[in-house]
Structure formats: structure tokens, C-alpha cells
Amino acid sequence: MATVYEIIQGINQAAANCYDGAHEASLATDGKAREAGLKREDGHYINDRRVMDGFGVKFHGPVLRLTYQAETRLKEVQSNGFEDEVASRLHEIVKFLKKEYKAITGNTLTLTKEGDHHILVQRISNYRTDVQAHCDYMIGGLKGVVGVNEGSSEERLDKAVRDWLSQGPKNKRPKNDTRKGK
């Protein structure tokens, strides 16, 4: 049974193994080509137009947030099926993470999709756009991890302040307090 730290470390290493150029065996440090389903993996890495895209992972308690960022042309965004294409890229990245995690740790990684994917498209110019997408996945095998939204921050802050105040002196005034009364 892997600890929480080992699971997080394995996921981070799996994501790190998809650096730019890892899809080309001649550029990889270990000679193994790794394809994660990104646009930059299509075509030749020198002769073709460079495509800017990539992904990252963030952890929110027992939830893995997979983020995808790409720079695309405006006509690609306006075409039919653009949202499905971004969703399929997210799915391909998840498959890559699972496969790479298995190769690194020898254990399987269970990622259960939580909700829908979210896509934000922002216009850079009349020709280019910036696409940012994310999707949340519940990580299987994490025991005893508290979710981010469990318990409000005001309740925790109030409890922390009350605990701190309870440690102080009870009804004692400092020696230099010369006020009358309390």
C-alpha cells in the first residue's frame, strides 16, 4: 500500500516525464519516446510550425486537477467539435499519466472524473487564441486526506483564535498598567 506522499510523488514524476521533446526518442534522455496526446507531438519538431500546448497537475486534497493550456488559431476554435477535441486531449493526458505512473511505481493509478471539464478561450489577436481547460479527478487510494472545502475557513480561524486566547493569562493585568478599575 503506497502512502499519500508516494502517490503524489509518482503522479508528479509522471507529469514531469512529458517535457517538450519527450515524444521524440532522439531527444529523450532515456531514449524512450513518450506521447501524451498533445498537439506539439504532431509533425516534425524542427521543420513544422511550433505549437504551444502543455498540461499540469494540481492537488486539492484527494482531488487531482488536470489543467491544459494551448495556443490555437481562431478558426480552429470556431469549427464544430472544438470542445470535444479539447475533452479528448484531456482524456489522452489522463491515459498517459496512468501508463507513466504504472511504469514509474509499478502500481496502478485510479482517477475518477468529478464533474465536467471547463474550457476558457481568450482572444489574443484576430488570428490567435489562448485556450485554458481543466478537469477534476478523484485520486483512488488516498486514505485520510481532508478535502479542501471541508469546514469553512471562518470556523477554523475562529477556533484558532479562541485556542490562542485561552492560552494567555486569566484576568491578570501587566505591572505597568496604571488604570483604575478593571
Buried (B, 14 or more C-beta within 10 A) or exposed (E): EBEBEEBBBBBEBBBEBBEBBBBBEEEBEEEEBBEBBBBBBEEEBEEEEEBEBBBEBEBEBBBBBBBBBBBBEBEBBEEEEBEEBBBEBBBBBBEBBBBBBBBBBEBEBEBEBEEEBEBEBEEEEEEBBBBBBBBBBBBEBBEEBEEEEEEEEEEEEEEEEEEEEEEEEEEEEEEEEEEEEE
